[in-house]
């Protein structure tokens, strides 16, 4: 008999049919009631065993984690908590699970413990919900851009350039560490390496994306990126995924409009397609919040928070306006910020971003026109203001609970201005000649942004640690599985 997925029978009213389900045992109660999950839904289906007429040796093998195949009659459930259940005719153990060794038992496990067994945590209801939502968000992103006619580009993971100018990159090499080839001055001779030059894992697909946008008009990338930052916060990973659209003939205003539209689209998609998962995670979050002091609790429940971002136009203010708000804020004046805002030019921290969103405006915020000195070389330079301060046409989108979720800019399309900025920031102009060709031949105004996918998943799921929204997190001293 062909297997039926559990999600397809949970809401059926077609009782009396004989079906087969296959899945993993979550619980076995009273030697009679087996809760089975096959991954197709966060909800289990209950099957009822006639234990008086079932071999004891077989029943002893029905343990948490065991894989089973059950054939039986679908009936309306008389018990609370479920609409349907399966009366067992045949029960087969497909794979045993030793209860003395299986680490996932029917009790509450901490997220810290589950990170240590990340290869098994998918089997919990929490992570079933998280990764179903992650899948839905990824699909929604592709659908959004596809429906708008964008071209999906696969940009290289191994690169010879640093898009951010940050220098915190993972080196890619086949050089034998015990026999490092060196030049006369003692430096490493990369001509003997696999690519004949120094190469790294990419921090962004943006620069290559700009090349494609200058031909296709509108493109996007969606792939892994890497940062070798020794950061152990709840918001940073060494390996994460980025969505990076690049759009020709667009300015900063167009860029902000596109980013806001994308975020609202994918949040709406999750609300429309992941109702069970969001309801479960919202309940879970409320239980978690009860353990916190009243001042630390979120003002909005998860689903309300998501609708909050859909129902409000994002506030758009300049960096300069934001600095004035922050300087005059109570947390700054009472020295409650960890990083006090004293003057224009400060690089905003998460605490400042969240204050603007959660306390001051109580809406998502887009900050624009940042100081040139704290932004990347490729951002379009604005005319200096009346005091001579230099800014760039950059924008960051700030969300509640997260802080920065999107960073982008209008790109500098003027060759002379871009080269000047590269010299100022010690970016190797000659090595980047391929990139500058987009400004030499048919240059045009263009813009783009980067959306950190894990931060988006973090926001939509309500999880509080970024390591819980990626299957196998890569962080300092952690490359398990």
C-alpha positions as CSV (number, residue, x, y, z in Angstrom):
1,X,0.0,0.0,0.0
2,X,1.3,3.5,-0.9
3,X,2.3,5.6,2.1
4,X,0.0,8.6,3.0
5,X,1.6,11.7,4.5
6,X,0.4,12.7,7.9
7,X,-0.3,16.3,6.9
8,X,-2.8,14.9,4.3
9,X,-4.9,13.1,6.9
10,X,-5.0,15.4,9.8
11,X,-7.9,17.4,8.5
12,X,-9.7,14.7,6.6
13,X,-13.3,13.7,7.2
14,X,-13.0,10.6,5.0
15,X,-13.2,8.1,7.8
16,X,-13.2,4.4,7.4
17,X,-10.5,4.2,4.8
18,X,-7.5,1.9,5.2
19,X,-4.2,3.7,4.9
20,X,-0.5,3.3,5.5
21,X,1.6,5.9,7.3
22,X,5.4,5.7,8.0
23,X,7.3,7.9,10.5
24,X,9.1,8.1,13.8
25,X,7.7,7.5,17.2
26,X,7.4,10.6,19.4
27,X,5.7,9.0,22.4
28,X,4.1,5.7,23.4
29,X,1.6,5.9,26.2
30,X,-0.2,3.2,28.2
31,X,1.2,0.5,25.9
32,X,-1.6,1.6,23.5
33,X,-1.3,5.1,22.1
34,X,1.6,5.9,19.7
35,X,2.2,9.5,18.5
36,X,3.9,9.4,15.1
37,X,5.5,12.2,13.1
38,X,6.8,11.9,9.5
39,X,8.1,15.4,9.1
40,X,5.4,16.5,6.8
41,X,3.7,18.5,9.6
42,X,4.6,19.7,13.0
43,X,1.6,17.8,14.3
44,X,1.6,14.1,15.1
45,X,-1.0,11.6,14.4
46,X,-2.1,9.2,17.1
47,X,-2.3,5.5,16.3
48,X,-4.1,3.1,18.6
49,X,-2.7,-0.4,19.1
50,X,-4.7,-3.4,20.3
51,X,-2.0,-4.3,22.8
52,X,-3.9,-7.5,24.0
53,X,-3.5,-8.9,20.5
54,X,0.0,-7.6,19.7
55,X,3.2,-9.4,20.4
56,X,4.9,-8.1,23.5
57,X,8.3,-8.3,21.9
58,X,7.1,-6.0,19.1
59,X,5.6,-3.5,21.5
60,X,8.9,-3.3,23.4
61,X,10.5,-2.1,20.2
62,X,8.1,0.9,19.9
63,X,10.4,3.4,21.5
64,X,10.9,7.1,21.0
65,X,12.8,7.7,17.8
66,X,12.0,4.3,16.3
67,X,10.9,4.3,12.6
68,X,7.6,2.5,12.1
69,X,5.2,1.6,9.3
70,X,1.6,1.4,10.3
71,X,-1.4,0.2,8.3
72,X,-4.9,0.7,9.8
73,X,-8.3,2.3,9.6
74,X,-8.7,6.0,9.8
75,X,-11.3,6.9,12.4
76,X,-12.7,10.1,14.1
77,X,-10.8,10.6,17.4
78,X,-12.8,10.6,20.7
79,X,-9.8,12.0,22.6
80,X,-8.9,15.6,23.1
81,X,-6.2,17.3,21.0
82,X,-6.7,15.5,17.7
83,X,-9.5,15.1,15.1
84,X,-8.4,11.8,13.6
85,X,-6.5,8.7,14.7
86,X,-5.5,5.4,13.2
87,X,-6.7,2.0,14.5
88,X,-3.7,-0.3,13.8
89,X,-4.1,-3.5,11.8
90,X,-0.4,-4.1,11.1
91,X,2.6,-2.6,12.8
92,X,6.2,-2.9,11.5
93,X,9.4,-1.6,13.0
94,X,11.6,-0.2,10.2
95,X,14.4,1.0,12.4
96,X,15.0,0.5,16.2
97,X,16.0,3.3,18.5
98,X,17.7,2.3,21.8
99,X,15.9,4.3,24.5
100,X,19.0,4.1,26.7
101,X,21.1,5.9,24.1
102,X,18.7,8.0,22.1
103,X,19.3,11.6,23.4
104,X,15.8,13.0,22.4
105,X,13.4,11.8,25.0
106,X,9.7,13.0,25.4
107,X,10.6,15.9,27.7
108,X,11.7,19.6,27.3
109,X,15.2,20.0,26.1
110,X,17.2,23.3,26.2
111,X,18.2,24.9,22.9
112,X,21.8,24.8,24.2
113,X,21.6,21.0,24.5
114,X,20.0,20.7,21.1
115,X,22.8,22.7,19.5
116,X,25.2,19.9,20.7
117,X,23.1,17.3,18.8
118,X,22.3,19.5,15.8
119,X,22.2,16.4,13.6
120,X,19.1,15.2,15.5
121,X,17.3,18.5,16.5
122,X,15.3,18.5,13.2
123,X,13.2,15.8,14.9
124,X,11.9,18.2,17.5
125,X,8.7,20.2,16.9
126,X,10.5,23.5,17.4
127,X,13.1,22.8,14.7
128,X,10.5,21.2,12.4
129,X,8.7,24.5,12.6
130,X,11.8,26.7,12.2
131,X,13.1,24.9,9.1
132,X,9.7,24.7,7.5
133,X,9.6,28.5,7.8
134,X,13.1,28.8,6.5
135,X,12.2,26.8,3.5
136,X,9.0,28.9,2.9
137,X,11.0,32.1,3.1
138,X,13.6,30.9,0.6
139,X,10.9,29.9,-1.8
140,X,9.2,33.2,-1.4
141,X,12.4,35.1,-2.1
142,X,12.9,33.2,-5.4
143,X,9.2,33.7,-6.3
144,X,9.3,37.4,-5.6
145,X,12.3,38.1,-7.9
146,X,11.2,35.6,-10.5
147,X,7.8,37.2,-10.8
148,X,9.5,40.6,-11.3
149,X,11.7,39.3,-14.1
150,X,15.0,39.3,-12.2
151,X,17.8,36.9,-13.3
152,X,19.2,34.6,-10.6
153,X,23.0,34.6,-10.7
154,X,25.3,32.2,-9.1
155,X,28.3,34.3,-8.1
156,X,31.6,32.6,-7.1
157,X,32.2,31.2,-3.6
158,X,36.0,31.3,-4.2
159,X,37.1,34.9,-5.0
160,X,40.3,36.9,-5.4
161,X,38.7,40.1,-4.1
162,X,37.3,41.5,-0.9
163,X,34.0,43.2,-1.6
164,X,33.8,44.9,1.8
165,X,37.4,45.9,2.2
166,X,37.2,44.3,5.6
167,X,40.1,41.9,5.4
168,X,38.4,39.3,7.7
169,X,38.2,36.5,5.2
170,X,38.9,32.7,5.1
171,X,41.8,31.9,2.9
172,X,41.4,29.1,0.3
173,X,44.7,27.3,-0.5
174,X,46.2,23.9,-1.4
175,X,49.6,24.9,-0.1
176,X,51.3,22.4,2.2
177,X,51.6,24.2,5.6
178,X,54.8,22.2,6.2
179,X,56.4,23.3,2.9
180,X,55.2,26.8,2.3
181,X,56.8,28.3,-0.9
182,X,58.2,31.7,-0.2
183,X,59.5,34.7,-2.2
184,X,63.0,36.2,-1.6
185,X,61.5,38.7,0.9
186,X,59.9,35.8,2.9
187,X,56.3,36.4,1.8
188,X,54.2,33.5,0.6
189,X,54.7,32.7,-3.1
190,X,51.0,32.3,-4.1
191,X,52.0,31.7,-7.7
192,X,52.6,28.1,-6.6
193,X,49.1,27.8,-5.1
194,X,46.2,26.2,-6.9
195,X,44.9,29.4,-8.5
196,X,48.2,31.1,-8.9
197,X,47.2,33.9,-6.6
198,X,45.8,34.5,-3.1
199,X,42.1,33.5,-2.9
200,X,39.4,33.5,-0.2
201,X,35.9,32.5,0.5
202,X,33.5,35.2,-0.6
203,X,32.1,37.8,1.8
204,X,29.6,39.0,-0.8
205,X,28.4,38.3,-4.4
206,X,27.8,42.0,-4.9
207,X,30.7,43.0,-7.1
208,X,30.1,40.1,-9.6
209,X,26.4,40.9,-9.3
210,X,27.0,44.4,-10.5
211,X,28.7,43.1,-13.6
212,X,25.6,41.0,-14.4
213,X,23.2,43.9,-13.7
214,X,25.0,46.0,-16.3
215,X,23.9,43.5,-18.9
216,X,20.6,42.0,-17.6
217,X,19.3,45.1,-15.9
218,X,18.0,43.3,-12.7
219,X,19.6,40.3,-11.1
220,X,19.8,38.7,-7.7
221,X,22.1,36.3,-5.9
222,X,21.2,33.9,-3.1
223,X,24.1,32.0,-1.7
224,X,26.5,31.3,1.1
225,X,28.9,34.0,2.4
226,X,31.7,33.8,4.9
227,X,33.2,36.2,7.5
228,X,36.2,35.2,9.6
229,X,35.2,37.4,12.5
230,X,35.9,36.1,16.0
231,X,32.5,36.9,17.2
232,X,30.4,34.8,19.6
233,X,27.2,36.8,19.7
234,X,23.7,35.6,19.2
235,X,23.6,37.5,15.8
236,X,26.8,36.4,14.0
237,X,27.8,33.4,12.1
238,X,31.0,32.6,10.2
239,X,29.0,31.0,7.4
240,X,25.6,32.5,6.4
241,X,23.4,33.1,3.4
242,X,22.8,36.4,1.7
243,X,20.2,37.7,-0.8
244,X,21.7,40.4,-2.9
245,X,19.8,42.1,-5.8
246,X,21.5,44.5,-8.1
247,X,19.4,46.8,-10.3
248,X,20.5,49.0,-13.2
249,X,18.9,52.4,-13.7
250,X,17.9,52.6,-10.0
251,X,18.7,55.2,-7.4
252,X,18.6,55.1,-3.6
253,X,14.8,55.8,-3.4
254,X,14.1,52.8,-5.8
255,X,16.4,50.7,-3.7
256,X,14.5,51.4,-0.5
257,X,11.2,50.8,-2.2
258,X,12.4,47.4,-3.5
259,X,13.8,46.3,-0.1
260,X,10.7,47.3,1.8
261,X,8.5,45.5,-0.8
262,X,10.6,42.3,-0.6
263,X,10.5,42.2,3.2
264,X,6.7,42.7,3.3
265,X,6.2,40.1,0.6
266,X,8.2,37.3,2.4
267,X,6.7,38.1,5.8
268,X,3.2,37.9,4.2
269,X,4.1,34.6,2.5
270,X,5.1,33.1,5.8
271,X,1.9,34.2,7.5
272,X,-0.2,32.8,4.7
273,X,1.6,29.5,4.3
274,X,3.1,28.6,7.8
275,X,0.2,29.2,10.1
276,X,0.6,26.0,12.2
277,X,4.4,26.6,12.6
278,X,4.0,30.3,13.5
279,X,1.2,29.5,16.0
280,X,3.4,26.9,17.7
281,X,6.5,29.2,17.8
282,X,4.4,32.1,19.1
283,X,3.1,29.9,22.0
284,X,6.6,28.7,22.6
285,X,7.9,32.3,22.7
286,X,5.2,33.4,25.2
287,X,6.2,30.5,27.5
288,X,9.8,31.6,27.2
289,X,9.0,35.2,27.9
290,X,7.3,34.3,31.2
291,X,10.7,33.3,32.5
292,X,12.1,36.8,31.9
293,X,11.8,40.0,34.0
294,X,8.8,42.1,33.0
295,X,11.1,44.9,31.6
296,X,12.8,42.4,29.2
297,X,9.7,40.9,27.7
298,X,8.6,41.7,24.2
299,X,5.7,44.1,23.8
300,X,4.3,42.2,20.9
301,X,3.7,38.4,20.4
302,X,5.3,36.8,17.3
303,X,2.3,37.0,14.9
304,X,1.4,40.6,16.0
305,X,5.1,41.6,15.4
306,X,5.0,40.2,11.9
307,X,1.7,42.0,11.1
308,X,3.2,45.1,12.7
309,X,5.8,45.2,9.9
310,X,3.1,44.6,7.2
311,X,0.7,47.3,8.5
312,X,3.2,50.1,8.8
313,X,5.1,52.0,6.2
314,X,8.8,52.0,7.1
315,X,10.0,55.3,8.6
316,X,12.7,56.9,6.5
317,X,15.2,59.2,8.1
318,X,18.8,60.3,7.5
319,X,21.7,59.2,9.7
320,X,22.1,62.8,10.8
321,X,18.5,62.9,12.0
322,X,19.0,59.6,13.8
323,X,22.1,60.9,15.6
324,X,20.2,63.9,16.9
325,X,17.4,61.6,18.2
326,X,19.9,59.3,19.9
327,X,22.0,62.1,21.4
328,X,18.9,63.5,23.1
329,X,17.4,60.2,24.1
330,X,16.9,59.2,27.8
331,X,19.2,56.1,27.5
332,X,22.0,58.2,26.1
333,X,21.6,61.1,28.6
334,X,21.3,58.7,31.5
335,X,24.3,56.8,30.2
336,X,22.3,53.6,29.8
337,X,23.7,52.8,26.3
338,X,26.8,50.7,26.3
339,X,28.1,52.8,23.5
340,X,27.2,56.5,24.1
341,X,26.4,58.8,21.2
342,X,28.5,61.9,21.5
343,X,29.0,63.2,18.0
344,X,28.2,62.8,14.3
345,X,30.2,60.1,12.7
346,X,29.6,57.3,15.3
347,X,29.0,53.8,13.9
348,X,25.6,52.8,15.2
349,X,25.3,49.7,17.3
350,X,22.5,47.2,17.7
351,X,21.3,49.0,20.9
352,X,20.9,52.3,19.0
353,X,19.1,50.7,16.1
354,X,16.7,48.8,18.3
355,X,15.9,52.0,20.3
356,X,14.9,53.8,17.1
357,X,12.6,51.0,16.0
358,X,11.2,49.7,19.3
359,X,11.1,52.7,21.5
360,X,11.2,55.9,19.5
361,X,9.3,55.3,16.2
362,X,7.7,51.9,17.1
363,X,7.9,51.1,13.4
364,X,10.5,49.6,11.1
365,X,13.1,52.3,10.2
366,X,15.2,52.9,7.1
367,X,18.3,55.0,7.8
368,X,20.0,56.8,4.9
369,X,23.0,58.9,4.0
370,X,25.7,57.6,6.3
371,X,29.1,59.1,6.9
372,X,31.4,58.1,4.1
373,X,34.2,57.1,6.6
374,X,32.2,54.2,8.0
375,X,30.9,52.8,4.7
376,X,32.3,50.8,1.8
377,X,34.2,52.2,-1.2
378,X,31.6,51.4,-3.8
379,X,28.8,53.6,-2.3
380,X,27.8,56.7,-4.3
381,X,29.2,59.8,-2.8
382,X,26.8,62.6,-1.9
383,X,27.7,66.3,-2.2
384,X,29.3,67.5,1.1
385,X,26.8,69.2,3.4
386,X,27.1,72.9,4.5
387,X,29.6,71.9,7.2
388,X,31.7,69.9,4.7
389,X,30.7,66.5,6.1
390,X,30.9,63.7,3.5
391,X,28.1,61.2,3.2
392,X,27.2,58.3,0.9
393,X,23.9,57.2,-0.6
394,X,23.6,54.2,1.7
395,X,20.6,52.7,3.5
396,X,20.1,50.3,6.3
397,X,16.7,48.8,7.3
398,X,16.2,48.2,11.0
399,X,13.7,45.7,12.4
400,X,12.3,45.1,15.9
401,X,14.3,42.6,17.9
402,X,17.0,42.4,15.2
403,X,18.4,45.8,14.4
404,X,19.9,45.9,11.0
405,X,18.4,43.3,8.6
406,X,19.2,45.0,5.3
407,X,22.2,47.0,4.1
408,X,22.4,48.6,0.7
409,X,23.3,51.7,-1.3
410,X,23.2,53.4,-4.7
411,X,26.5,52.4,-6.2
412,X,29.1,54.9,-7.4
413,X,28.8,54.8,-11.2
414,X,31.3,57.7,-11.8
415,X,34.7,56.2,-12.7
416,X,36.8,59.1,-11.4
417,X,34.9,59.3,-8.1
418,X,35.1,55.5,-7.6
419,X,38.8,55.3,-8.4
420,X,39.5,58.2,-6.0
421,X,37.6,56.5,-3.2
422,X,39.5,53.2,-3.9
423,X,42.8,55.0,-3.6
424,X,41.7,56.6,-0.3
425,X,40.7,53.2,1.1
426,X,43.7,51.3,-0.2
427,X,41.6,49.1,-2.5
428,X,43.9,47.6,-5.2
429,X,42.7,49.6,-8.3
430,X,44.7,47.6,-10.9
431,X,43.5,44.2,-9.5
432,X,39.9,45.5,-9.7
433,X,40.2,46.6,-13.3
434,X,37.5,44.0,-14.3
435,X,35.1,45.7,-11.8
436,X,35.9,49.2,-13.1
437,X,35.1,48.2,-16.7
438,X,31.4,48.5,-15.7
439,X,32.1,52.2,-15.2
440,X,34.3,52.5,-18.3
441,X,31.9,51.1,-20.8
442,X,28.2,52.2,-20.6
443,X,28.2,53.2,-16.9
444,X,24.7,53.8,-15.6
445,X,23.1,54.6,-12.2
446,X,22.5,51.4,-10.3
447,X,21.7,50.2,-6.7
448,X,21.5,47.1,-4.6
449,X,21.3,45.7,-1.2
450,X,22.1,42.7,0.9
451,X,19.6,40.8,3.1
452,X,21.0,38.4,5.7
453,X,18.8,35.4,5.3
454,X,19.4,34.0,8.8
455,X,18.5,37.3,10.4
456,X,15.3,37.3,8.3
457,X,14.5,33.7,9.6
458,X,15.4,34.8,13.1
459,X,12.9,37.6,12.9
460,X,10.1,35.6,11.4
461,X,10.5,32.6,13.7
462,X,11.0,34.6,16.9
463,X,14.1,32.6,17.8
464,X,16.6,34.5,19.8
465,X,19.9,32.9,18.7
466,X,21.0,32.9,15.1
467,X,22.6,29.4,15.6
468,X,19.1,28.0,15.9
469,X,17.9,29.1,12.4
470,X,20.7,27.5,10.3
471,X,21.0,23.7,10.2
472,X,24.7,23.4,11.1
473,X,26.0,26.7,12.5
474,X,29.7,27.7,11.9
475,X,31.1,29.8,14.7
476,X,34.5,30.3,16.3
477,X,35.8,26.9,17.5
478,X,32.7,25.2,16.1
479,X,32.6,23.2,12.9
480,X,30.8,20.1,14.0
481,X,28.7,17.8,11.7
